[in-house]
């Protein structure tokens, strides 16, 4: 919850948003295996909360939802 509150007060860096877009595109193509550790790190950087035991697909879905809600996708 604290991550979400803090994320509302800071602007996301263009680099984090671009990395998120690339991650979602790679997952949609299905050709590249998504690195779970990197996906979690990116979600943290964006302020997206995911379950501790979330799979890579769930993390990517949460990032996709974050980008969609903010019109960044």
N, C-alpha and C positions, 0 to 999 in steps of 0.2 A: 504494500500500500504506500509506504514511504517513497519507494522508487517512482511510483506513478505520480505522486504529488510533486516530487522534485522535477520529474520530466516535463510537467506542465509549465514550469518556470524557466526552463532553459531551452534554447534552440538547438535542434539536432544539427550536427555538423554535416555538411554536404557529403563528406567522405562516408560517413556512417549510412546515410540514406542511399548513396550509390551502391555501397556494398550490399545493403539490404535488397535493393532492386535486382542486383546481379544474382544474389542467392536465390531469390524467388524465381527468376527466369531459368536458372540452372535446374532447379527442382522441377519446374514445369516441363522442361525439355526431357527430363528423366535420364539423360545421358550421363550426368555426373552424379556421383554419390555425395550426398551432403555430409560434411564433417560436423558431427553433433557438437563437439566442443566449440568450434568456431561459430556455429549457429547460436549456441547459448551465449557466447561472449558478445555477439552482435545484438542479440535480444536485450542483454543487460545494458549495453551502450545506448540502446534506444529507449530504455525504460520499460520494456515489455516484460511482464511477469509470466513465467511459465512454470509448470509443475516440476518438481525435482526429478521425477522419473519420466518426464515427457520424452517421447521419441523425436527423432529428427523431423519427421513429417508434422508432428504437432507444433514443434518450434517454428518451422517454416510457415505453417498455417497462421500462427499467432503474429508473425512478422508481416505476412501478407495482409492480414486483417488490419494491423497497425498502419501500414502504408495506404491501404484503401480508405480507411477512415479519415486520413489526413490529405487525401488527394495526391499522394506521392507515387502512386503505382503506375 
